[in-house]
Amino acid sequence: MTKSANQIHRAWWKESSVYQIWPASFKDSNDDGIGDIPGIISKLDHIKDLGIDIVWLCPSYKSPQVDMGYDIADYYNIADEYGTVADVDKLIKGCHDRGMKLLMDLVVNHTSDQIEWFKQSRSSKDNEYRNWYVWKPAKYDEQGNRHPPNNWVSHFQGSAWEWDELTGEYYLHLYATEQPDLNWEHPPVRKAVEEIMRFWLDKGADGFRMDVINFISKYQDFPDAPIKDPRTPWQWGDKWYANGPRLHEYLQFVGSILKEYDTFSVGEMPFVTDTNEVLRAVQYDRNEINMIFNFEHVDIDHGKYDKFEPGSWKLTDLKAFFERWQKFMYENDGWNALYWENHDQPRSIDRYVNAKEEYRSAAGKMLATVLALKSGSPFVYQGQEIGMRNVPVEWDMDEYKDIDCLNHWYRLLKNPKADDKTKQIARQEYQKKSRDNGRTPVQWSPAPNGGFTGPNVKPWMSVNPDYQLVNAEDQAQDPGSLYHYWASVLKLRKQYLDIFVYGNYELVDRDSQEIFAYTRQYEAQKALVLANWTDKELDWDAAGNGITGAKDVLLNSYESAEGAKKRVSTAKWSLRPYEAIVVLV
């Protein structure tokens, strides 16, 4: 199916690309070992030169940092280690002066337990803030033993309920015990969210990324979750807290505010595979949010019960995921958020291809091509543009900072059934999947600490020791680098806007476990994106896959487009390891 020009809703945010910043690890300006907002401002030209339109700033608000800022204690002030509200004003201006927009992070499913709202809420059952959070009485068995209200598991291990001695009730925390869930059923909570949004939008912020936004509506009977993992009493309750009965009412409330400011919005929505549920959130005329982050492709290597168990997948699995969402969104007037990496995910070169070091750049270029030329808005995570990789295999557990990973490890140490082999497997999986993989400091130069902080400063997290081999300074000076290739891909997307932003998507060579190929078409204009997903040379049967009459090469990851032309004039095309090529057909 292809749409005519009058069937397509064009929007500035559809044509935009986004760069995500994890502030603690981006750039330290004052040599305290922690990244900060002045450091971000100093690197805005690096982002602009990449061809980015929107900068997404992860949570920088005042926080005890139990979960790296996703436990917010004050939504109106900035964490001391990151700077001040005045620094954010300068960041907004710095982005706007360069023709870019700034996206803030909106974390309103939960707060820190140190925010004044929760301090008041837990002070007594009669406090005016009591209903701002989810409080429930205990359950008792026949022996009089106390139990939580249900069997829901926290995303950071163990029960999702914490007993509070002072008032004799449990409160819900889907994440850390220090991150109590807000009660969106209570109107003052929604009013407080509106005030937060308007505060930052009035300052000039251009929209929000919304953390686990589909968790804000929960079924109010809070039933037990069905037993899926027989090894533990704690079970995923996502059926009852993800995409709850009032979710779209709440999203339309949020969307009505966003619409006033003509902003950009993207929602994080775990546990959602129902295409119609997603469409209700992102369909163009629904006035909820612009797009969501889907999780299927980043859960692809998880084990049966546990993220930190080994999992396996095939290239056809990945292709099937993208095909389903590409076609569904295009046909139903929705929109995709395209990403390989973010602050919660490992590095894509290790996760999706596990390339040898000699192919780091080639694999990074291939992944950039396959991702950014699909239908949707591409998101580039800091360091992805230079090919940063996972933490070293040699890391000891004391190097890890991720609460999710550490809680898993501590529970494993306490489990008498966990033998040495089980622990060894877990350690291997942490190196593959821990969130710390995406949180090591950005490698800016070959200087000590990768130029992230001063040479004699201990950074908050160890810098990957490969910074002398891979860093932004060297790549900026090398026209053949991954950094410049990313810029070429994003430039091509803008240059052929009709095809790569508004065209349809058709998968090619569906059953191949070595080739990822698709076409994008807008009216009579059509392009093929072809990628060798292996570290070996291949011959691809273009004619056998219905590709005849290549008109022009738009981009090649190994050589100039001009140099690649003769290779696409035959029935079979030769492809080098991890080679990507974009052709008008």
Phi and psi in degrees as a GROMACS rama.xvg file:
@    title "Ramachandran Plot"
@    xaxis  label "Phi"
@    yaxis  label "Psi"
@TYPE xy
-121.31  147.294  THR-2
-99.8436  148.467  LYS-3
-80.3398  166.527  SER-4
-57.4466  -36.5368  ALA-5
-80.6585  -2.39438  ASN-6
-95.9872  -4.50518  GLN-7
-103.858  130.665  ILE-8
-92.4466  110.206  HIS-9
-86.7761  146.776  ARG-10
-154.301  147.031  ALA-11
-60.1879  -36.2278  TRP-12
-73.3437  -23.659  TRP-13
-68.034  -30.5681  LYS-14
-89.1566  -0.219707  GLU-15
-93.9752  154.023  SER-16
-116.501  151.918  SER-17
-122.717  141.182  VAL-18
-117.684  122.45  TYR-19
-95.6927  132.936  GLN-20
-115.97  124.97  ILE-21
-97.5174  100.799  TRP-22
-58.845  -36.893  PRO-23
-60.8359  -27.424  ALA-24
-115.289  10.1336  SER-25
-84.6913  -66.9356  PHE-26
-157.284  126.189  LYS-27
-93.3605  119.974  ASP-28
-96.0949  -18.3757  SER-29
-119.281  15.3768  ASN-30
56.8553  41.2912  ASP-31
-104.471  4.62205  ASP-32
88.5287  -0.981115  GLY-33
-123.852  133.687  ILE-34
-60.784  157.839  GLY-35
-152.161  173.274  ASP-36
-69.4782  -41.2599  ILE-37
-57.4757  -34.017  PRO-38
-63.6113  -40.1933  GLY-39
-61.3849  -46.6394  ILE-40
-57.7544  -37.3494  ILE-41
-67.8469  -15.5772  SER-42
-115.258  16.3584  LYS-43
-64.6951  -31.5344  LEU-44
-67.2081  -34.4574  ASP-45
-58.3422  -40.8032  HIS-46
-73.7559  -44.8199  ILE-47
-60.9471  -42.7258  LYS-48
-65.913  -19.2143  ASP-49
-73.7718  -19.4088  LEU-50
98.0545  24.8499  GLY-51
-84.0804  146.601  ILE-52
-107.907  -30.3159  ASP-53
-132.936  131.773  ILE-54
-103.683  124.372  VAL-55
-103.241  118.481  TRP-56
-97.9547  115.958  LEU-57
-65.3412  167.572  CYS-58
-50.4596  127.164  PRO-59
-125.731  10.0139  SER-60
-73.7915  167.808  TYR-61
-59.1771  133.011  LYS-62
-162.373  146.609  SER-63
-70.9686  -8.24842  PRO-64
64.5126  32.3353  GLN-65
-64.231  -40.2656  VAL-66
-123.417  50.0731  ASP-67
49.6427  45.9539  MET-68
92.6591  -8.09327  GLY-69
-84.1614  5.318  TYR-70
-113.468  91.4147  ASP-71
-91.1684  128.882  ILE-72
-101.85  -18.3828  ALA-73
-156.253  109.97  ASP-74
-76.7069  -9.66882  TYR-75
-105.961  0.190835  TYR-76
-133.191  159.511  ASN-77
-101.155  143.565  ILE-78
-57.4287  136.766  ALA-79
-54.4638  -38.2393  ASP-80
-68.2831  -20.661  GLU-81
-96.5651  -22.8129  TYR-82
135.366  -141.484  GLY-83
-135.991  170.739  THR-84
-61.4006  -35.4691  VAL-85
-61.9332  -34.611  ALA-86
-65.5331  -37.978  ASP-87
-64.5563  -39.6105  VAL-88
-56.8658  -42.6538  ASP-89
-67.1277  -36.4331  LYS-90
-65.8298  -43.761  LEU-91
-58.6596  -46.1425  ILE-92
-64.342  -42.2105  LYS-93
-60.7232  -39.565  GLY-94
-66.9726  -48.4944  CYS-95
-63.5996  -37.6435  HIS-96
-63.1571  -25.2001  ASP-97
-99.1347  9.82595  ARG-98
77.3965  17.9304  GLY-99
-109.874  162.836  MET-100
-112.736  160.916  LYS-101
-116.346  127.463  LEU-102
-105.621  126.03  LEU-103
-94.7918  165.066  MET-104
-99.0617  127.675  ASP-105
-109.485  108.478  LEU-106
-112.138  95.7043  VAL-107
-131.389  15.2595  VAL-108
-79.1937  -30.2529  ASN-109
-148.086  167.761  HIS-110
-130.954  -176.463  THR-111
-78.2755  153.22  SER-112
-74.8747  -4.35557  ASP-113
-96.4191  -1.2568  GLN-114
-70.7946  148.978  ILE-115
-60.1818  -33.8289  GLU-116
-55.224  -46.6675  TRP-117
-76.5654  -35.0179  PHE-118
-57.327  -42.2734  LYS-119
-68.1566  -42.2801  GLN-120
-61.0453  -38.0531  SER-121
-88.4222  -3.93473  ARG-122
-72.1073  -32.0767  SER-123
-168.979  158.255  SER-124
-69.7378  -18.1784  LYS-125
-94.8941  -3.34133  ASP-126
-65.7157  146.545  ASN-127
-63.2579  -19.8529  GLU-128
-94.5751  3.26567  TYR-129
-55.9347  -44.5057  ARG-130
-81.6011  4.67574  ASN-131
-73.2958  -17.0922  TRP-132
-126.737  171.856  TYR-133
-97.599  103.41  VAL-134
-110.911  138.129  TRP-135
-143.286  146.723  LYS-136
-71.7203  162.45  PRO-137
-74.0829  160.064  ALA-138
-101.634  148.55  LYS-139
-127.354  137.382  TYR-140
-86.4123  -177.314  ASP-141
-63.7559  -24.2691  GLU-142
-87.9522  0.925061  GLN-143
83.9689  12.8634  GLY-144
-79.6619  137.443  ASN-145
-81.5643  139.783  ARG-146
-136.762  154.608  HIS-147
-62.5759  163.934  PRO-148
-59.8026  -31.5392  PRO-149
-152.808  -174.536  ASN-150
-100.506  20.9163  ASN-151
-65.2196  141.952  TRP-152
-97.8615  143.705  VAL-153
-75.3803  149.873  SER-154
-67.5  -14.0758  HIS-155
-110.534  30.9985  PHE-156
84.7771  146.058  GLN-157
79.5151  -174.946  GLY-158
-62.2008  147.537  SER-159
-86.0188  8.04165  ALA-160
-121.292  140.433  TRP-161
-122.695  129.513  GLU-162
-76.3174  134.493  TRP-163
-114.936  113.285  ASP-164
-63.3747  -37.7494  GLU-165
-59.7626  -45.7869  LEU-166
-108.56  -0.632387  THR-167
67.6573  36.83  GLY-168
-141.003  166.594  GLU-169
-95.8133  147.354  TYR-170
-117.29  150.321  TYR-171
-84.3019  135.108  LEU-172
-142.632  104.303  HIS-173
-71.8912  -12.7943  LEU-174
-120.142  -131.342  TYR-175
-67.0705  157.823  ALA-176
-60.5814  -24.3076  THR-177
-85.6554  9.59475  GLU-178
-124.475  71.5613  GLN-179
-65.0002  141.853  PRO-180
-78.0181  135.057  ASP-181
-72.1438  153.374  LEU-182
-102.961  94.1863  ASN-183
-68.9021  -12.643  TRP-184
-66.5119  -20.835  GLU-185
-89.8462  114.392  HIS-186
-52.3077  -38.6235  PRO-187
-59.6986  -26.5137  PRO-188
-66.1576  -45.4996  VAL-189
-64.5871  -36.3523  ARG-190
-64.3637  -41.2783  LYS-191
-63.6772  -39.2358  ALA-192
-62.7921  -43.3072  VAL-193
-59.3418  -42.653  GLU-194
-64.7075  -38.9276  GLU-195
-63.0891  -48.1748  ILE-196
-58.4775  -47.5999  MET-197
-66.0733  -33.7488  ARG-198
-57.8699  -48.903  PHE-199
-78.9927  -33.5372  TRP-200
-67.7446  -37.9703  LEU-201
-67.1515  -24.5581  ASP-202
-77.3936  -12.4976  LYS-203
114.252  -0.240984  GLY-204
-60.4156  149.284  ALA-205
-107.156  14.572  ASP-206
144.007  -169.799  GLY-207
-141.383  145.148  PHE-208
-95.3836  131.786  ARG-209
-111.516  114.166  MET-210
-68.2649  133.256  ASP-211
27.7239  53.4881  VAL-212
-68.907  -21.4489  ILE-213
-83.4614  5.50415  ASN-214
-93.5052  -3.8294  PHE-215
-73.4929  -17.5277  ILE-216
-112.708  120.833  SER-217
-121.197  146.327  LYS-218
-63.8052  128.651  TYR-219
-79.7103  -6.0597  GLN-220
-88.8288  -8.12289  ASP-221
44.6776  59.2766  PHE-222
-74.3966  163.31  PRO-223
-63.038  148.397  ASP-224
-85.2996  147.081  ALA-225
-64.0719  149.201  PRO-226
-72.4192  117.664  ILE-227
-112.232  -40.2499  LYS-228
-109.833  103.797  ASP-229
-69.3246  -6.96556  PRO-230
-80.5057  -11.2668  ARG-231
-144.203  148.736  THR-232
-73.8365  -17.5944  PRO-233
-91.6995  128.067  TRP-234
-126.469  154.272  GLN-235
-67.2835  122.182  TRP-236
-99.2437  22.4387  GLY-237
-59.3874  -26.8925  ASP-238
-58.9086  -25.5742  LYS-239
-108.882  -11.0049  TRP-240
-124.502  -10.7728  TYR-241
-98.9703  129.267  ALA-242
61.5361  48.3476  ASN-243
-69.3679  178.715  GLY-244
-64.3652  -23.7966  PRO-245
-110.514  13.7992  ARG-246
-55.2957  -48.9339  LEU-247
-74.5717  -26.8799  HIS-248
-61.2211  -45.4098  GLU-249
-68.8004  -39.6019  TYR-250
-67.2342  -33.6587  LEU-251
-71.313  -31.0351  GLN-252
-62.846  -47.2346  PHE-253
-64.8653  -43.3594  VAL-254
-62.723  -32.6727  GLY-255
-65.6911  -33.5093  SER-256
-71.4982  -46.0692  ILE-257
-59.8543  -38.0713  LEU-258
-63.6844  -33.308  LYS-259
-59.3961  -31.8176  GLU-260
-103.478  1.77935  TYR-261
50.9844  56.6831  ASP-262
-101.841  175.909  THR-263
-103.265  140.07  PHE-264
-144.655  139.974  SER-265
-139.846  131.917  VAL-266
-107.497  138.306  GLY-267
-85.8036  120.556  GLU-268
-132.566  84.3869  MET-269
-70.4554  164.565  PRO-270
57.9995  36.7757  PHE-271
-130.051  114.175  VAL-272
-119.545  -9.06984  THR-273
-74.8848  112.226  ASP-274
-60.2079  -37.4483  THR-275
-68.9313  -33.711  ASN-276
-63.9722  -42.6081  GLU-277
-63.6901  -43.02  VAL-278
-60.8553  -36.4245  LEU-279
-61.0082  -28.1386  ARG-280
-84.3182  -32.9391  ALA-281
-119.336  -4.03009  VAL-282
-57.7612  141.243  GLN-283
-52.8242  -42.5958  TYR-284
-95.8208  11.4145  ASP-285
-81.9617  -21.0386  ARG-286
58.6067  42.5315  ASN-287
-108.023  -87.5022  GLU-288
-131.463  161.868  ILE-289
-73.6762  -38.8969  ASN-290
-163.871  166.638  MET-291
-128.275  158.733  ILE-292
-87.1402  117.985  PHE-293
-88.7738  149.833  ASN-294
-108.918  -5.68552  PHE-295
-58.3699  -43.9371  GLU-296
-75.6352  -20.6137  HIS-297
-94.2241  -4.1682  VAL-298
-98.6923  4.1753  ASP-299
-64.4939  -25.9616  ILE-300
-105.457  14.2257  ASP-301
-78.0012  155.296  HIS-302
-76.6712  -179.13  GLY-303
-62.244  -43.8026  LYS-304
-110.95  -20.5321  TYR-305
-142.488  135.744  ASP-306
-55.4132  -37.4715  LYS-307
-92.6062  26.6091  PHE-308
-106.818  151.328  GLU-309
-61.5051  141.3  PRO-310
-137.898  158.218  GLY-311
-129.271  155.2  SER-312
-156.057  164.855  TRP-313
-120.574  159.622  LYS-314
-59.1819  -35.5398  LEU-315
-63.4494  -29.3768  THR-316
-63.5967  -45.254  ASP-317
-65.1933  -42.7932  LEU-318
-64.0955  -39.2922  LYS-319
-64.3922  -40.6337  ALA-320
-58.8958  -51.8867  PHE-321
-64.2562  -40.3147  PHE-322
-60.6103  -43.2767  GLU-323
-60.0869  -48.7408  ARG-324
-77.0544  -32.5924  TRP-325
-61.8822  -49.1684  GLN-326
-71.1738  -40.1026  LYS-327
-64.2477  -46.0228  PHE-328
-64.7462  -42.3093  MET-329
-63.0426  -43.4286  TYR-330
-75.9422  -18.8437  GLU-331
-119.457  17.357  ASN-332
63.2108  37.1471  ASP-333
-104.645  -167.136  GLY-334
-151.93  143.984  TRP-335
-100.238  145.409  ASN-336
-100.4  119.777  ALA-337
-99.4926  121.991  LEU-338
-154.751  148.664  TYR-339
-103.635  -37.555  TRP-340
-127.665  155.588  GLU-341
-162.273  -169.279  ASN-342
-67.5642  -14.4957  HIS-343
-104.091  2.34946  ASP-344
-124.807  154.096  GLN-345
-71.7844  175.423  PRO-346
-75.3969  137.76  ARG-347
-67.5252  -33.5197  SER-348
-62.9621  -32.9962  ILE-349
-82.3358  -37.3765  ASP-350
-76.064  -45.7664  ARG-351
-96.625  -21.406  TYR-352
-130.45  -21.8456  VAL-353
50.0659  50.498  ASN-354
-71.7259  146.098  ALA-355
-65.5839  158.223  LYS-356
-56.2883  -37.3984  GLU-357
-63.2054  -19.1472  GLU-358
-109.475  13.0892  TYR-359
-52.3634  -54.0214  ARG-360
-66.1361  -43.118  SER-361
-61.3605  -43.3145  ALA-362
-66.2783  -40.6285  ALA-363
-62.2313  -39.5046  GLY-364
-67.2238  -41.2186  LYS-365
-61.7671  -46.6596  MET-366
-63.4235  -38.6014  LEU-367
-61.9045  -43.5614  ALA-368
-64.7613  -48.8586  THR-369
-62.2293  -39.7869  VAL-370
-75.5456  -54.9163  LEU-371
-75.1982  -13.8678  ALA-372
-100.567  6.67332  LEU-373
-75.8888  173.94  LYS-374
-77.7978  121.651  SER-375
139.996  -178.534  GLY-376
-101.641  119.994  SER-377
-77.5171  139.329  PRO-378
-113.699  126.891  PHE-379
-109.296  125.769  VAL-380
-94.9949  141.082  TYR-381
-47.2117  131.358  GLN-382
88.294  -22.0011  GLY-383
-62.5946  -34.8738  GLN-384
-70.14  -12.0473  GLU-385
-115.333  1.608  ILE-386
83.8696  34.1455  GLY-387
-63.1764  149.992  MET-388
-121.684  178.829  ARG-389
-63.0708  167.126  ASN-390
-61.9385  156.101  VAL-391
-61.5842  147.302  PRO-392
-60.2266  -29.0893  VAL-393
-77.3991  -5.68634  GLU-394
-55.9181  132.412  TRP-395
-81.8908  165.866  ASP-396
-63.684  -25.9695  MET-397
-72.7839  -6.3619  ASP-398
-82.9848  -23.6521  GLU-399
-75.8829  145.153  TYR-400
-119.189  -18.5902  LYS-401
-66.6924  119.961  ASP-402
-60.8329  -34.8043  ILE-403
-63.0319  -49.5417  ASP-404
-65.2002  -46.8068  CYS-405
-66.4524  -41.0005  LEU-406
-61.2636  -39.3245  ASN-407
-61.6274  -44.1375  HIS-408
-65.37  -44.3657  TRP-409
-63.9768  -38.2391  TYR-410
-67.4632  -35.02  ARG-411
-65.6686  -40.8733  LEU-412
-63.9721  -31.0523  LEU-413
-84.4548  -11.0342  LYS-414
-86.2132  112.384  ASN-415
-64.5271  -17.9947  PRO-416
-85.9255  -8.25104  LYS-417
-85.2731  106.72  ALA-418
-86.3511  179.856  ASP-419
-61.3265  -37.0472  ASP-420
-64.7478  -41.8775  LYS-421
-60.8847  -42.4353  THR-422
-67.763  -37.9553  LYS-423
-63.6825  -42.7999  GLN-424
-62.5304  -42.1228  ILE-425
-60.8962  -43.5029  ALA-426
-59.7029  -41.0699  ARG-427
-63.9267  -39.0013  GLN-428
-72.1541  -32.9063  GLU-429
-60.0332  -42.9505  TYR-430
-66.2864  -24.4777  GLN-431
-88.8148  -34.1794  LYS-432
-127.96  -10.4542  LYS-433
-55.922  146.708  SER-434
-64.7076  -21.8928  ARG-435
-61.2939  -23.0932  ASP-436
-58.7624  -32.8297  ASN-437
-96.6473  6.88224  GLY-438
-117.58  1.58156  ARG-439
-66.0618  149.437  THR-440
-56.8804  144.515  PRO-441
-64.1113  139.02  VAL-442
-94.817  96.9632  GLN-443
-86.9862  -28.6882  TRP-444
-157.262  172.135  SER-445
-80.2151  5.79439  PRO-446
-70.1059  163.71  ALA-447
-50.7303  143.805  PRO-448
61.4422  19.788  ASN-449
63.8672  18.4633  GLY-450
73.438  4.50695  GLY-451
-67.8335  -41.1208  PHE-452
-142.121  -178.123  THR-453
-63.3169  156.74  GLY-454
-65.1233  -25.0215  PRO-455
-106.701  16.7637  ASN-456
-104.692  141.603  VAL-457
-89.9049  112.303  LYS-458
-67.3105  155.837  PRO-459
-59.8848  -28.6131  TRP-460
-135.602  144.408  MET-461
-60.213  138.572  SER-462
-76.6717  139.957  VAL-463
-59.2671  127.726  ASN-464
-66.5091  -3.72826  PRO-465
-86.6377  14.5844  ASP-466
-63.4749  -25.7274  TYR-467
-72.1987  -24.5457  GLN-468
-86.5136  -35.8783  LEU-469
-130.114  112.139  VAL-470
-156.601  159.307  ASN-471
-67.1167  -36.799  ALA-472
-61.2203  -48.7004  GLU-473
-63.9424  -41.0601  ASP-474
-70.8288  -31.2227  GLN-475
-63.2369  -29.2953  ALA-476
-90.0159  -5.00988  GLN-477
-112.398  107.142  ASP-478
-62.9819  -16.896  PRO-479
-95.1034  9.20603  GLY-480
-75.7383  166.558  SER-481
-61.9001  -39.4993  LEU-482
-56.0173  -48.9093  TYR-483
-70.8971  -28.6746  HIS-484
-68.9627  -42.5478  TYR-485
-54.9488  -44.1168  TRP-486
-60.9416  -37.7258  ALA-487
-66.0968  -39.9758  SER-488
-64.7402  -46.3168  VAL-489
-66.7169  -34.0712  LEU-490
-66.6717  -41.8928  LYS-491
-62.8043  -40.0659  LEU-492
-57.9173  -40.0616  ARG-493
-75.4624  -38.2681  LYS-494
-64.1543  -38.5031  GLN-495
-112.937  58.948  TYR-496
-56.6256  -45.6796  LEU-497
-59.3056  -43.7939  ASP-498
-72.2756  -55.9592  ILE-499
-86.0128  -16.04  PHE-500
-102.465  -44.5142  VAL-501
-109.539  -0.857519  TYR-502
-80.4317  167.765  GLY-503
-82.7685  177.238  ASN-504
-129.676  128.732  TYR-505
-133.436  126.715  GLU-506
-74.1042  141.083  LEU-507
-121.173  145.629  VAL-508
54.8215  53.729  ASP-509
-53.5979  -41.2616  ARG-510
-88.0314  -2.40328  ASP-511
-70.9617  136.139  SER-512
-95.7337  7.02242  GLN-513
-122.707  -21.2873  GLU-514
-118.606  132.609  ILE-515
-112.946  111.338  PHE-516
-136.505  141.943  ALA-517
-153.255  160.489  TYR-518
-112.851  151.297  THR-519
-121.98  132.248  ARG-520
-137.163  133.819  GLN-521
-128.47  112.785  TYR-522
50.469  -121.458  GLU-523
-87.8134  -5.03381  ALA-524
-91.062  130.991  GLN-525
-142.106  137.916  LYS-526
-131.209  147.727  ALA-527
-108.763  132.291  LEU-528
-110.276  119.563  VAL-529
-126.438  130.235  LEU-530
-137.439  133.491  ALA-531
-86.2573  114.238  ASN-532
-89.2597  15.1452  TRP-533
-124.86  171.056  THR-534
-98.8703  24.2133  ASP-535
-125.546  161.286  LYS-536
-77.7434  140.082  GLU-537
-132.297  153.768  LEU-538
-109.37  125.093  ASP-539
-107.1  130.317  TRP-540
-82.6726  88.3077  ASP-541
-62.9166  -49.1631  ALA-542
-61.6469  -40.5612  ALA-543
-65.6025  -19.9979  GLY-544
-103.407  17.6869  ASN-545
80.9331  13.7746  GLY-546
-103.475  108.312  ILE-547
-131.655  152.123  THR-548
69.8528  52.6715  GLY-549
-62.1572  122.804  ALA-550
-83.5362  -42.2616  LYS-551
-162.577  149.818  ASP-552
-94.3923  124.114  VAL-553
-91.9141  -30.1019  LEU-554
-162.229  142.533  LEU-555
-140.994  137.185  ASN-556
-81.1009  -9.24548  SER-557
-107.532  -32.08  TYR-558
-149.055  -179.988  GLU-559
-66.3498  155.676  SER-560
-57.9771  -38.1292  ALA-561
-62.0066  -41.765  GLU-562
-68.5026  -24.129  GLY-563
-88.4821  -9.27021  ALA-564
-57.8503  -46.3599  LYS-565
-66.5625  -22.8411  LYS-566
-76.3008  -14.0889  ARG-567
-108.637  18.2499  VAL-568
-98.669  1.69296  SER-569
-111.656  174.522  THR-570
-72.4326  -31.4899  ALA-571
-118.262  134.46  LYS-572
-107.988  132.284  TRP-573
-84.7495  135.469  SER-574
-125.696  132.31  LEU-575
-85.0034  169.99  ARG-576
-52.7852  127.078  PRO-577
55.4911  28.2179  TYR-578
-77.3192  141.309  GLU-579
-124.689  141.739  ALA-580
-142.178  139.67  ILE-581
-120.468  124.069  VAL-582
-130.927  136.512  VAL-583
-77.5199  130.72  LEU-584
